[in-house]
Amino acid sequence: MAEQTLHSRPLYGIGTVARLTGLKPDTLRVWERRYDLGASQKSDTGRRQYTQADLEHLQLVAALVRSGARIGEIAASERKTLERLVEACTDGSRSPAADKPQVIFVGESICSWLDEHQGCLSGVSAQLAASRLEDLDLDLFRDLDDVDLLVVGCDRMGSGQFRHLNELRQMLQPASTLVMQAGMSDNWVEELASEGIATMEFPPDRAELAFHLTRSSAERATKDGINSLAELVAARPRLHSAAQLEKAARLKTGVACECPQHLSSLISQLAEFEADSTECSVDNWNDAAVHSCIYAYTSQARWLMEKALDLVLQGHEEELAKAPMLKSA
């Protein structure tokens, strides 16, 4: 049997890391050469591939350098030391490299699918074990702790797979577990549900998978003391101010329809609900997960409707320009 390994995902190119750290690619290359602060992986063609841990470590170092620290004095510091220094420099505010939820994926099919859909993992720090559940070497996970979500993809679920699943859960102690299988029987769906294990069809619906990953984010954020749901997801920027929407609703277009009025009204309602959803009272992490999804979906819907309004309003830019603009537009 081939040696089993864990693969970190997502992987970032140097351009993405430069953007997320605020450092120039040339600076990253110099730091790698002088201080061994580089990518822990490389592609088959030799391109640098930064893991989530690599990125977060560099974000901490970059934040300290911007605050006045000398790179030579902190380059060899461990992550926990860097985090304490950042907290001291920012009056205890949240670290720029706040931990993302740790998610473990097990299974040949799901790991292969994720390699083609790495964008699904942008909000988590994932470890992939591309092995069948029944063939899995549990020693792979001996050094892992604080697992937020365990995702297992299997070709079939039987008593043997269920036993191996429970052994893995006992070792990792994940906050939640998700099992994926194409055409799982209702009996096994019910059996897993009775153990608190969620199920999903394979290949996964990307929106449904995003919901489970967002739940992990919500649980991690709640555990870390983050109370604002708006901090859990990146909101789409507002494209139109309230004054612009009001003016757009009164415009007459060359098309015999009421799209400007309807879209303006819908956008205003979505924007109001988007703001209200961040203030909802939540009693537990599950409520936080649900509300963070509502917030994210509402933000996306409002942004898409604003893009639709832009299409309708083409040719009326001068009239709208008289209304107050949004700074974030």
N, C-alpha and C positions, 0 to 999 in steps of 0.2 A: 504494500500500500504506500502510495506517495506521501511524503511528509506534509502534514497539514500546517497551514499558517493563517494568521489573521491579516487582513488587508484593510488599511485605513481608507476611509472615504468621507467626504469628497476630497479630491486632490486638486490643488490650485497651481496654475502657472505663475511664473514670476511677475507677469503684468498684473494679474489679479491681486497678488500679494502686495505689490507696490501700491495699488489703488487703495487697498483695505488698511494698509499701515501708514500711508502718507509718505512712504520712502521712495526714492528713485531706484529703478532697477540696478543702476550702477552701484548705488550704496549697498543694496542687498548682496551684490556679487563681492564687494570689498569686505563686508562683514563675514561672509561665508569663508573667504580666503584667509582673513586675518584672525577671526574669532570663532570659527567653526559654527557660526549662526546661519546655517543654510537649510536647504531642503533635505529631508531625511530619505527621500526616494528620487529615483530617476526613471524616465520612461525607457523603452527599448532603444529609442533613438538618442538617448543621452540628455533629454530635456529635464530641467529641474521640476520636481513635483512635490509641493508642500502639503503636508497633512494639516488637519485642523489644529493639532497640537503645535506644529511648527508655526502656523499663522498666529495663534494666540500668544505664543512666546514672543514672537517678533513685535506684536502689537504692544505688549508690556514694555519691551526694551525701547521701542520707538517713543512711547509716551514718556518714559523717564528721560530719554535724551532731549526731547522737546522741553522738558521741565528744567533742564540744566545739568543733568548727570553726564558724566564722561563715559563713553561707550567702553573704553578699556577697563573701567572700574566695575562695570556691571555685567559684562559679556558672559562671564563664567558663572553668574549667579543662578541658583535654582529658581523654578517658577514661583514657589511659595514666597521666597525672599523678594522677588520682583513684585509680586502682588502686594506685599506689605509696604514696600517702598512707594508704589503707586498710590495706595490708600493714604499714606502719609502726605504725599504731594497734592492730593485732591481732597483733603479734609474728610477722608473716609467715604467719599462717594463711590459709586459703582465702578469696578474695574473696566477699562476699555476692552478687555479680553475675558469678559464674564463667561464662565463655563457654559457650553451648549450641552443639551441633553445627550447622554451617552446611549446609543442604540446598537444592539448586537443583532446582526442578520445571519441566519444559519440556513443553508440549503443551496444546492447547485443552481437551480432555476432562478430563484429570487436574486442571488448574487450576480448571475449573468444578466438578468433584467436590469438591475441597478447600475451595472457598468455602462449600460446604454442610456440610463436616465439619471445621471448623477445630480441633475438639477433638483431632484426630489429630496436630496440630502443636504441642501444648502443651510437648513436650519438646525442640523444636528451634527454630532461627532459620531461617526459610524465605524464599526468594525465588522468586516465581512468574513465569514467562514464558509467557503464554498464546498461544503461536504454534506452528504446525506445525514440526517439526524441520527440514524442507527449506526453510522460509521464514525461519528464525531469523537475526537479525542478531547476529553474534558480538561486535560492538562493545559490546553490552549488558553483556558480562562482563569487559571490559578491566580494570576496577578491582577485581575479585573475586580473592581468593586464599584459601588454607586451606579449600577446600571438602571437607567430609567425605563427602557423598553427592550424586550426581547421579541424579535420577529423570526418565526420559523416557517420556512416553506417546505412542504413535503409532498411527495407524489401520492401518498395514501396515508390515512391515519388508522392504525390498528393498535392492539394492546401493546405490542412491542414498541412502536413509536411513542405511544402515550407514556410508557414507563421511562423511555429515554428523555422525553420532554420534561417529566417531573424531576429527573435526576439533574438535568441542566438548570431548571428553575431553582432547585434546592441549592445548587452551587452559587448561582449568580444573584439570587434574591432580587429579581427585577421588580420595579414598581408596578409594571403591567406587562402582559404577554399577549402577542397576536400570532395566530396560526393561519397560514395561507395554504389553500389547496383547491384545485379545480374540482368542482362537483362533490364536495364533502357531503356525506349523508346527514340527514336531519338528526339522527341519533347521536352522531359524534358532535355536531354543533351544540346540541343540548348538553351533552356530557361535558364538553369543554366550558360552556357557559356556566355550568354548575360549579366549576373550579375557578371561576373568575377570569377565564381566558376568552378573549375576543377572537372571532374568525373572519376571514375575508376570502373571496374568490381570487384565484390566480389565473392569468396575470392581473395584478391589482389595478383598480381604478385609482388614478393619480390623486383625484380630489379626496377620495376616502382615505388613502394612505396619508395624505397631508393632514387630515383631521387627526389621525392617531399620533402622528409626529407632533402636531400642535398640542395635543393633550400632554405629551411628554414635556414640551416646552413650558406649558402652563404649570405642570407639577413642579418642575425644577425652579421656575421663577417664583412660585408661591413658597416653596421651601426656602428659597434664598431671601425671602422678605420683600419681593417686588409686588406692590399692590395695584399699580396702574396697568390696566389691560392694554393700554396703548403702547406700553413698552415691550409687549410680547411679540408684536409683528411690525414690520415696516409699512407705514401707511403710504398710499399713493398721494402725491401732492395735489392740492386744489388747483384747478385750471381757471376757474371763474369766481370772482367775488360775488357777494349777494347783490350788489348794485348792478353788476353785469348781467346776472341772471334775470333780474327784474326788467332791465332794458331789453334783453333778448326776448322775453315773453311778450313784449309789446311790438316787436318788429313784424313787418309784413314782408314776406318773401314772395318770389315769383312763382312759387309752387302753391297750388290751392290746397293747403293742408294746415293743420295747427300744430305741427311738430315743435316749433320753437316754444310755444306755450306749454305743451305737454312735457317736453324734455326739461325745460327750466323748472317747472313745478316738481317733477320727479327728482331732479338733482338736488333741489332745495330740501326735499323731504329726506332723501338719502343722507345728505350732509348733516342734517339735524339728528337723524337716528345714529349716524356714525359717531357723532360727538356724545350722544346720550349713552351709547353702549359702553363707553370707557368709564362711565360713572356708576354702572350697575353694581349693586352689592352682591358679593359672592361669599359663600360660606365654606367652600372647600375647593380643592384643585379641580374636581370634575366640572363644577360650575364655571371656574375660571377658564377651563379649556373650551367649553361651549361658547362662552362669551367672547373669548379671543377669536374663535372661528367666525362668529357673527360679525365682529369688528372687521376682520380681514376681508370677509366676503362683501360686506357693505362698502368698505373702502374701494374694493376692486369694481363693484357695480357702479358706484358713483363716478369713478374715474372713466369707465367705459361710456357711461351716458354723457359725460362731458366731451369725450372724443366724438360721440355721435352728434352732439350739439354743434361742435366746431364745423362738422361737415355741412350741416344745415345753414349755418351762418356765414358760409363763404360768400364774400362780396359785401359784407356789412361791417368790416373791420373798423372803418372810420367812425361809424355810429357807436360801436361798443367801446372804442378807445376813450370816449368821453367819460365813461364810468370808472370808478376807482379800481386800480389793479391790485392783485394780490402780490405780496412780496415773494411768495413761494412759487408763483406761477411760472 
